[in-house]
Amino acid sequence: MNVDLIFKIAAVGILVAVLNILLSRSGRDDQALMVTLSALVIVLGVVVKEISGLFDMIKTLFGL
């Protein structure tokens, strides 16, 4: 597993936390929620892609 993946997820988390605080303090709670949900979808997409690559590697390893 690459350490880059962990750094990407952490960077998205930090960016979303800052945006969420800024939007919440300015009274735009709906937009803060949408930013959080969008980031969640992006991170889940990245994780699913990595898990798919893992399963492909296991299939080729065992010749399935």
C-alpha positions as CSV (number, residue, x, y, z in Angstrom):
1,M,0.0,0.0,0.0
2,N,1.3,3.4,-0.9
3,V,1.7,6.1,1.7
4,D,0.6,8.5,-1.0
5,L,-3.0,7.3,-0.6
6,I,-3.0,8.1,3.1
7,F,-1.6,11.6,2.4
8,K,-4.2,12.2,-0.3
9,I,-7.0,11.3,2.0
10,A,-5.5,13.4,4.8
11,A,-5.2,16.4,2.5
12,V,-8.8,16.1,1.4
13,G,-9.8,15.8,5.1
14,I,-7.9,18.9,6.1
15,L,-9.2,20.9,3.2
16,V,-12.8,19.9,3.9
17,A,-12.4,20.7,7.6
18,V,-11.2,24.2,6.8
19,L,-13.9,24.8,4.2
20,N,-16.6,23.4,6.6
21,I,-15.5,25.8,9.4
22,L,-15.4,28.8,7.1
23,L,-18.8,28.0,5.6
24,S,-20.4,27.2,8.9
25,R,-19.2,30.5,10.5
26,S,-20.5,32.5,7.6
27,G,-24.0,30.9,8.0
28,R,-23.9,28.6,5.0
29,D,-24.5,25.4,6.7
30,D,-26.2,23.8,3.7
31,Q,-23.1,24.4,1.5
32,A,-20.9,23.1,4.3
33,L,-22.8,19.9,4.4
34,M,-22.6,19.6,0.6
35,V,-18.8,20.1,0.7
36,T,-18.5,17.4,3.3
37,L,-20.7,14.9,1.4
38,S,-18.8,15.6,-1.9
39,A,-15.5,15.0,-0.2
40,L,-16.8,11.7,1.2
41,V,-17.9,10.6,-2.2
42,I,-14.4,11.5,-3.7
43,V,-12.6,9.6,-0.9
44,L,-14.8,6.6,-1.3
45,G,-14.2,6.6,-5.0
46,V,-10.4,6.6,-4.4
47,V,-10.6,3.8,-1.9
48,V,-12.9,1.7,-4.1
49,K,-10.4,2.1,-7.0
50,E,-7.6,0.9,-4.7
51,I,-9.6,-2.1,-3.4
52,S,-10.4,-3.0,-7.0
53,G,-6.7,-3.0,-7.9
54,L,-6.0,-5.2,-4.9
55,F,-8.6,-7.7,-6.0
56,D,-7.2,-7.7,-9.5
57,M,-3.7,-8.4,-8.1
58,I,-5.0,-11.3,-6.0
59,K,-6.8,-12.7,-9.1
60,T,-3.7,-12.6,-11.2
61,L,-1.6,-14.0,-8.3
62,F,-3.8,-17.1,-7.9
63,G,-4.6,-17.4,-11.6
64,L,-8.3,-17.0,-11.3
